Amino acid sequence: MDISGLLRATREAIIKPLVDPLGSRGDLNILPSEARKKIAEQAFSDQLKAESARNFELARDYKRSMEKWAQVIGHEFTKLAQIN
């Protein structure tokens, strides 16, 4: 799975209007611009962490990879992965 790609797509899409395909309601994204910006910033931060986690995986540094994934997914992740 390309989680960093999903986060990048989220970051890019949240800023743009989501136009009603039927054309009756205009922009379906009713979030204020400040909320959109905050979501985009968090998605970018998590995207960078996901890319870092993947690089650790590729380098076979699984402990650091799981620690980085936990920053993206949540710290319960490390408990599920049983990192020592």
C-alpha positions as CSV (number, residue, x, y, z in Angstrom):
1,M,0.0,0.0,0.0
2,D,1.2,3.5,-0.8
3,I,0.2,5.3,2.3
4,S,2.5,8.3,1.5
5,G,0.7,8.6,-1.9
6,L,-2.7,8.5,-0.2
7,L,-1.6,11.3,2.2
8,R,-0.2,13.3,-0.7
9,A,-3.5,13.0,-2.6
10,T,-5.4,14.0,0.6
11,R,-3.1,17.0,1.0
12,E,-3.7,18.1,-2.6
13,A,-7.4,17.4,-2.8
14,I,-8.5,18.9,0.5
15,I,-7.5,22.4,-0.6
16,K,-9.5,22.2,-3.9
17,P,-13.3,22.6,-4.1
18,L,-15.2,19.4,-4.6
19,V,-17.8,20.4,-7.2
20,D,-21.2,18.7,-7.1
21,P,-21.3,16.4,-10.2
22,L,-25.0,17.2,-10.6
23,G,-24.2,20.9,-10.4
24,S,-26.9,21.8,-8.0
25,R,-25.0,22.4,-4.8
26,G,-21.6,23.9,-5.9
27,D,-18.7,23.0,-3.6
28,L,-19.5,20.0,-1.5
29,N,-16.4,20.6,0.7
30,I,-18.0,22.8,3.4
31,L,-14.9,23.0,5.6
32,P,-13.6,26.5,6.2
33,S,-10.3,27.3,4.5
34,E,-8.4,27.3,7.8
35,A,-9.6,23.8,8.5
36,R,-8.6,22.7,5.0
37,K,-5.2,24.2,5.5
38,K,-4.7,22.5,8.8
39,I,-5.7,19.1,7.3
40,A,-3.3,19.7,4.4
41,E,-0.4,20.5,6.8
42,Q,-1.0,17.4,8.9
43,A,-1.3,15.2,5.8
44,F,2.1,16.6,4.6
45,S,3.7,16.0,7.9
46,D,2.4,12.4,8.0
47,Q,3.4,11.9,4.3
48,L,7.0,12.7,5.2
49,K,6.9,10.3,8.1
50,A,5.4,7.6,6.0
51,E,8.2,8.0,3.4
52,S,10.8,7.9,6.2
53,A,9.2,4.7,7.6
54,R,9.3,3.1,4.2
55,N,12.9,4.1,3.7
56,F,13.8,2.4,7.1
57,E,11.9,-0.7,5.9
58,L,14.0,-0.8,2.7
59,A,17.1,-0.4,4.8
60,R,15.9,-3.3,7.0
61,D,15.8,-1.1,10.0
62,Y,12.5,-2.5,11.1
63,K,12.5,-1.1,14.6
64,R,12.9,2.5,13.4
65,S,10.4,1.9,10.7
66,M,7.8,0.7,13.1
67,E,8.5,3.6,15.4
68,K,8.0,6.0,12.5
69,W,4.8,4.2,11.4
70,A,3.5,4.6,14.9
71,Q,3.9,8.4,14.5
72,V,1.6,8.2,11.5
73,I,-0.9,5.5,12.5
74,G,-0.8,5.9,16.3
75,H,1.3,4.6,19.1
76,E,-1.0,1.5,19.6
77,F,0.6,0.3,16.4
78,T,3.8,-0.5,18.1
79,K,2.0,-2.6,20.7
80,L,0.3,-4.5,18.0
81,A,3.6,-5.0,16.1
82,Q,5.3,-6.0,19.4
83,I,8.4,-4.0,18.9
84,N,11.1,-4.5,21.5
